[in-house]
Amino acid sequence: MLLTLFALFLNAFQLSSQPVSEDDYYVALSAINFMESGQLGPTMWNHPCLRNTLVYCSLLAFGSGVLGVKGVSLLFGTLCTPLIGLVTQRIFKDNRIALIAAFLWACDALVIDFSRQGINDIYLAFFPLTAIYLFFRFRESGSQGWLLGSGVFFGLGLASKWSALFPLLVTSVLLIVVMHKNTEGTIRVRFARYVHAAVMLMLVPALVYLLTFLPWFGRGYSLSEWPALQRSMFLETSQHVGYKPKPWDDRDNRAYKWFIMPSVFVDPFMNMDKAGGDEREAPSFENAITVVLGYANPLVWLLVLPAVLFVIRCGIRERDEGSRYLAGLFLMSYLPLVLSPRPIWMNTALSVLPYAIIAVAYFIWSLSGRFNKRNLVISVYLALVMIVASPLYLLAIGKGTRIPILKKYLVDQYLVQYKQNMPPEEMVGDQDRGDHKSAKPNY
């Protein structure tokens, strides 16, 4: 509970003062378009539509402010912290490994970055984690309600982005293996249970996915036209022919780099507003631009591949089901991204990161056991992670341009093109300009 409150604090701190990005604005607009007229877009039309439904309901409940647009992401990003712990505990049967994993997740800059945005990439972690947790509850109790819930949440994950298909497939394989081991009787009985598993973890998610398109059907489209829409969405997602090159030095756009070198998700944007600003303040480049950076903590991310290899080794040598399941979740989620011919940016890493962090937590705990003072080793490691995470946190919440030592680097690295394209009157710096009435960018 303390770690969950810690995650909530990090995700919500000064959220209302973080300027609104273009993504935030267009997420709200896309939600209204979809729910009120069945139209897709303007942002991420090629991805499934659950975000539009959730954000629209949030807008109705909390209005068009910060909570309305970002409240769902804030909730899901925070709840991922206890979910990481609960899933880790089920896999390795150790509360200490679970707490380490939950802590590493809570202070990760990429997680914090997307827990504070209206865009739905944090959903890629939340829905599969919830589905996996419910699957383990089914295994513990045998109650079919838990398995049905798992299928529903896998369907919600697919309705967020298709990457949820990979943990769904791994979990389905585990379910079939468990049923095969635990089922005694005729071939007919076994076949009936396999069909039951297919209904719960294949048909139910597919039905949930289909139902999220009801506003689109309400626009007048028929079921026979739905496959054509899915094909168009798949072509755009797989090729990204509709995306323009990013107006900055965009290097970290290949998935194989994430865990072998320090990587970052870059999100510079012209402020759609100036939250909490004084309209009498002279406009400046710093006031007009915000840079949000989701930096990978090297003390965690660079341990992922060794940790996964360690997990695979344990799964093979010790025939440990949990280790093999975790390895399958990571490899099935990560390898398709590595092999993709198109650019894959780090926001998609949130579909892989839960399993990577669980593997690192297990790896650290296992290695620390070789020392006499295991608790001291763990404490030192977590303290170092927190020390590194502290400046990364400021970058993740868009405060980097307010830090003198980082300001010039951010401008030179990511904002040169923005600075060149701004009108001359916006480039007055901090000089007094009495003829300006507002510091807001002119669109």
C-alpha positions in Angstrom: 0.0 0.0 0.0 2.9 2.4 0.8 4.4 1.7 -2.6 1.0 2.3 -4.3 0.7 5.7 -2.5 4.3 6.4 -3.5 3.4 5.7 -7.1 0.3 7.9 -6.9 2.4 10.8 -5.5 5.0 10.5 -8.3 2.4 10.2 -11.0 0.2 13.1 -9.8 2.7 15.6 -8.4 2.1 19.0 -10.0 0.1 17.3 -12.8 -2.3 20.2 -13.1 0.6 22.6 -13.8 2.1 20.4 -16.6 1.2 22.1 -19.9 -1.3 20.4 -22.2 0.4 18.6 -25.1 -1.1 18.2 -28.6 -1.6 14.5 -27.8 -3.7 15.4 -24.7 -5.8 17.7 -26.8 -6.3 15.3 -29.6 -7.0 12.4 -27.3 -10.0 14.3 -25.9 -11.1 15.3 -29.4 -10.8 11.7 -30.7 -12.9 10.5 -27.8 -15.7 13.0 -28.6 -15.5 12.2 -32.3 -15.7 8.4 -31.7 -18.4 8.3 -29.1 -20.7 11.0 -30.5 -20.3 10.3 -34.3 -18.4 7.1 -34.7 -15.5 8.7 -36.4 -11.9 7.6 -35.9 -9.1 10.1 -35.1 -7.6 12.5 -35.3 -5.0 10.7 -33.2 -4.0 7.0 -33.5 -7.0 6.1 -35.7 -5.1 2.9 -36.6 -5.2 1.6 -33.1 -8.3 0.0 -31.4 -10.9 2.3 -29.8 -11.1 1.5 -26.1 -9.2 4.6 -25.1 -11.9 6.8 -26.7 -14.6 5.2 -24.7 -12.8 5.4 -21.4 -11.6 9.0 -21.9 -15.1 10.1 -23.0 -16.6 8.6 -19.8 -13.9 10.4 -17.8 -14.7 13.7 -19.6 -18.3 13.3 -18.6 -17.5 12.5 -15.0 -14.7 15.0 -14.4 -15.0 17.6 -17.1 -12.5 18.7 -19.7 -9.7 19.4 -17.3 -6.7 17.4 -16.2 -8.6 14.6 -14.5 -11.0 14.3 -17.5 -8.3 13.8 -20.1 -5.5 12.1 -18.0 -7.4 10.6 -15.2 -7.7 7.1 -16.7 -3.9 6.9 -17.4 -3.2 8.2 -13.9 -5.4 5.5 -12.4 -4.0 2.7 -14.5 -0.4 3.8 -14.1 -0.8 3.8 -10.4 -2.6 0.5 -10.1 0.1 -1.2 -12.2 2.3 -0.9 -9.1 0.3 -3.3 -6.9 -0.4 -5.4 -9.9 3.3 -5.9 -10.6 3.7 -7.0 -7.0 0.7 -9.4 -7.1 1.8 -11.0 -10.3 5.4 -11.3 -9.2 4.3 -12.9 -5.9 2.3 -15.5 -7.9 5.1 -16.3 -10.2 8.0 -16.6 -7.7 6.0 -17.1 -4.4 8.1 -14.5 -2.6 6.8 -11.3 -1.2 10.3 -9.7 -1.2 10.8 -10.1 -4.9 7.3 -8.7 -5.4 8.1 -5.6 -3.4 11.4 -5.0 -5.3 9.6 -5.3 -8.6 6.8 -2.9 -7.5 9.4 -0.4 -6.3 11.3 -0.5 -9.6 8.1 0.0 -11.5 6.9 2.9 -9.4 10.0 5.0 -9.9 10.6 4.2 -13.6 10.6 7.5 -15.6 8.9 6.0 -18.7 6.0 4.7 -16.5 5.7 8.1 -14.8 5.8 9.8 -18.2 2.8 7.9 -19.7 0.9 7.8 -16.4 0.7 11.6 -16.8 -0.5 11.7 -20.4 -3.9 11.2 -22.0 -2.5 8.8 -24.6 -3.1 5.2 -23.9 0.3 3.5 -23.8 0.1 2.8 -20.1 -2.9 0.6 -20.9 -0.4 -1.8 -22.5 0.8 -2.8 -19.1 -2.4 -2.4 -17.0 -4.8 -4.7 -18.9 -2.5 -7.7 -19.5 -1.2 -7.5 -15.9 -4.8 -7.5 -14.6 -5.7 -10.4 -16.8 -2.6 -12.4 -15.7 -3.4 -11.7 -12.0 -7.0 -13.0 -12.6 -5.7 -16.1 -14.3 -3.6 -16.9 -11.3 -6.6 -16.4 -9.0 -8.4 -18.9 -11.2 -5.6 -21.4 -10.7 -5.7 -20.9 -6.9 -9.5 -21.2 -6.5 -10.7 -23.1 -9.6 -13.6 -20.6 -9.9 -14.6 -20.0 -13.5 -15.4 -16.4 -12.7 -11.7 -15.5 -12.4 -11.0 -17.1 -15.8 -13.9 -15.2 -17.4 -12.5 -12.0 -15.9 -9.1 -12.8 -17.3 -10.6 -13.2 -20.8 -12.5 -10.0 -20.5 -9.3 -8.0 -19.5 -7.3 -9.6 -22.2 -10.0 -8.4 -24.6 -9.8 -4.9 -23.1 -6.0 -5.1 -23.6 -6.5 -6.0 -27.3 -9.0 -3.1 -27.6 -6.2 -0.8 -26.4 -3.4 -2.1 -28.7 -2.9 -5.4 -30.3 0.3 -6.1 -28.4 -1.9 -7.7 -25.7 -2.2 -10.7 -28.0 1.3 -11.9 -27.0 0.8 -12.4 -23.3 -2.7 -13.8 -24.1 -1.1 -16.5 -26.3 1.5 -17.4 -23.6 -1.2 -17.5 -20.9 -3.4 -19.7 -23.1 -0.5 -22.2 -23.7 0.1 -22.3 -19.9 -3.6 -22.9 -19.3 -3.7 -25.8 -21.8 -0.5 -27.4 -20.3 -2.0 -27.1 -16.8 -5.3 -28.7 -18.0 -3.4 -31.5 -19.7 -1.5 -32.3 -16.5 -4.6 -32.1 -14.2 -7.2 -33.8 -16.4 -7.7 -37.5 -16.0 -10.2 -39.3 -18.2 -11.1 -39.9 -21.8 -10.1 -37.9 -24.8 -13.6 -36.5 -24.9 -13.1 -35.0 -21.4 -9.8 -33.5 -22.4 -11.2 -32.1 -25.6 -14.1 -30.5 -23.8 -11.7 -28.7 -21.4 -9.5 -27.5 -24.2 -12.6 -26.1 -26.0 -13.6 -24.4 -22.7 -10.2 -22.8 -22.4 -10.4 -21.6 -26.0 -13.8 -20.0 -25.3 -12.5 -18.2 -22.2 -9.2 -17.0 -23.5 -9.9 -16.7 -27.2 -13.6 -16.2 -27.9 -14.3 -13.9 -24.9 -11.4 -11.5 -25.7 -12.5 -11.4 -29.4 -16.1 -10.6 -28.4 -15.0 -7.8 -26.0 -12.8 -6.4 -28.8 -15.6 -6.4 -31.2 -18.0 -4.7 -28.8 -15.7 -1.7 -28.4 -16.4 -0.8 -32.0 -20.2 -0.3 -31.3 -20.0 3.5 -31.9 -18.4 2.9 -35.3 -21.2 0.4 -36.2 -23.7 3.0 -35.0 -22.4 5.3 -37.7 -24.0 3.0 -40.2 -21.3 0.5 -41.0 -22.2 -3.2 -41.3 -20.4 -6.2 -39.8 -19.2 -7.2 -43.3 -17.3 -3.9 -43.5 -15.5 -4.4 -40.2 -12.7 -6.7 -41.6 -11.8 -4.0 -44.2 -11.4 -1.5 -41.3 -9.2 -3.9 -39.4 -7.1 -4.5 -42.5 -6.6 -0.7 -43.0 -5.7 -0.4 -39.3 -3.2 -3.2 -39.5 -1.5 -1.8 -42.7 -1.0 1.6 -41.1 0.2 0.1 -37.8 2.7 -2.2 -39.5 4.0 0.3 -42.0 3.4 3.7 -40.5 3.1 5.2 -44.0 0.9 8.0 -42.6 3.5 9.3 -40.0 5.9 12.1 -40.7 9.5 12.1 -39.6 10.0 13.6 -36.1 11.4 17.2 -36.1 14.3 16.3 -33.9 17.2 13.9 -33.7 15.2 10.6 -33.4 17.6 7.8 -32.7 15.9 5.5 -30.1 13.3 4.1 -32.5 14.5 0.4 -32.6 13.4 -2.0 -29.9 16.7 -3.9 -29.8 18.4 -0.8 -28.3 16.2 -0.5 -25.3 18.1 -3.0 -23.0 21.7 -2.7 -24.4 22.2 1.1 -24.3 20.7 4.1 -22.5 17.5 5.0 -24.4 14.9 7.7 -24.1 11.4 8.5 -25.3 11.4 12.2 -26.5 8.2 14.2 -26.5 8.8 17.9 -27.1 5.7 20.0 -27.9 4.4 23.5 -28.2 2.3 24.3 -25.2 -1.4 24.2 -26.0 -1.8 26.4 -22.9 0.4 27.9 -20.2 -1.0 26.4 -17.1 -0.8 28.7 -14.1 1.0 31.3 -16.1 0.7 35.1 -15.8 -0.8 36.6 -19.0 1.3 39.8 -18.3 4.5 37.8 -18.6 6.5 38.3 -21.7 6.5 35.4 -24.1 9.7 33.4 -24.3 10.9 30.2 -26.0 11.1 28.4 -22.7 7.5 29.3 -21.9 6.3 28.1 -25.3 8.0 24.7 -25.3 7.8 21.7 -23.0 10.1 18.7 -23.2 9.0 15.5 -21.6 11.7 12.8 -21.6 11.1 9.2 -20.5 14.7 8.1 -19.8 15.4 4.5 -19.2 17.1 4.0 -15.8 20.4 2.3 -16.7 20.6 0.5 -13.4 17.4 -1.3 -14.2 17.1 -1.4 -18.0 20.6 -2.6 -18.7 20.1 -5.6 -16.4 17.1 -6.8 -18.3 18.8 -9.1 -20.8 21.1 -10.8 -18.2 18.1 -11.1 -16.0 16.0 -12.8 -18.7 18.8 -15.2 -19.5 19.0 -16.0 -15.8 15.3 -16.6 -15.7 15.5 -18.9 -18.7 18.3 -20.9 -17.1 16.4 -21.3 -13.9 13.3 -22.4 -15.9 15.3 -25.1 -17.7 17.5 -26.4 -15.0 15.0 -26.3 -12.2 11.9 -26.9 -14.3 10.3 -24.0 -12.6 6.9 -23.2 -14.2 7.0 -19.5 -13.1 10.4 -18.8 -14.6 9.4 -20.4 -17.9 6.1 -18.5 -17.9 7.9 -15.2 -17.3 10.5 -15.9 -20.0 7.7 -16.7 -22.4 5.9 -13.5 -21.6 9.0 -11.4 -22.1 10.2 -13.1 -25.3 6.8 -13.2 -27.0 6.2 -9.6 -26.2 9.7 -8.3 -27.1 10.9 -10.3 -30.1 8.1 -9.2 -32.5 9.1 -5.6 -31.7 12.8 -6.3 -32.3 12.0 -8.0 -35.6 9.7 -5.3 -36.8 11.0 -3.5 -40.0 9.4 -0.2 -39.1 10.5 2.2 -36.3 9.3 1.2 -32.8 9.5 4.0 -30.2 9.9 3.5 -26.5 6.3 4.1 -25.6 5.7 0.6 -26.9 8.2 -0.7 -24.4 5.4 -0.5 -21.8 4.0 -3.7 -23.3 7.3 -5.5 -22.4 8.5 -3.5 -19.3 6.4 -5.3 -16.6 8.0 -8.7 -17.5 11.4 -7.1 -17.8 11.2 -5.5 -14.4 9.9 -8.7 -12.7 12.9 -10.5 -14.2 15.3 -7.9 -12.9 13.8 -8.1 -9.4 14.2 -11.9 -9.4 17.8 -11.5 -10.7 18.8 -9.0 -8.1 17.3 -11.0 -5.3 19.0 -14.2 -6.4 22.4 -12.5 -6.9 22.2 -10.8 -3.5 21.8 -14.2 -1.9 25.4 -14.9 -2.6 26.5 -12.2 -0.1 26.4 -12.6 3.7 24.4 -9.3 4.1 21.7 -9.7 1.5 19.5 -7.0 2.9 22.3 -4.5 2.8 23.1 -5.3 -0.8 19.4 -4.9 -1.8 19.2 -1.7 0.1 22.3 -0.2 -1.6 21.0 -1.2 -5.0 17.5 0.3 -4.5 19.1 3.5 -3.1 21.3 3.8 -6.2 18.2 3.3 -8.4 16.4 6.0 -6.5 19.4 8.4 -6.8 19.5 7.9 -10.6 15.7 8.1 -10.8 15.5 11.5 -9.1 16.8 13.7 -12.0 15.1 11.4 -14.5 11.8 12.1 -12.7 12.2 15.9 -13.3 12.7 15.2 -17.0 9.7 12.9 -17.1 7.3 15.6 -15.7 8.6 18.3 -18.1 10.7 20.3 -15.7 14.0 19.8 -17.6 14.1 23.3 -19.2 13.9 24.8 -15.7 17.2 23.2 -14.7 20.1 25.4 -15.8 22.5 22.5 -16.3 20.1 20.7 -18.5 18.4 23.6 -20.3 21.0 24.2 -23.0 21.4 20.4 -23.7 17.6 20.0 -24.2 17.4 23.0 -26.5 20.4 22.0 -28.6 19.4 18.3 -28.7 15.7 18.4 -29.3 14.4 21.9 -29.8 16.6 23.4 -32.6 13.9 22.8 -35.3 11.2 24.3 -33.0 13.3 27.3 -32.3 14.0 27.9 -36.0 10.4 27.7 -37.0 9.0 30.0 -34.3 8.0 33.6 -35.3 10.5 36.3 -34.3 8.2 37.8 -31.8 8.1 34.6 -29.8 11.9 34.7 -29.4 12.2 37.6 -27.1 13.5 35.5 -24.2 12.9 37.0 -20.8 13.0 40.6 -22.0 10.2 42.9 -21.0 7.7 43.4 -23.9 4.8 45.5 -22.9 3.1 45.1 -26.3 2.4 41.4 -25.6 -0.8 40.5 -23.7 -0.2 36.8 -23.4 2.6 34.2 -23.2 0.5 31.6 -25.0 1.7 30.4 -28.4 -0.2 31.7 -31.4 -1.8 28.8 -33.4 
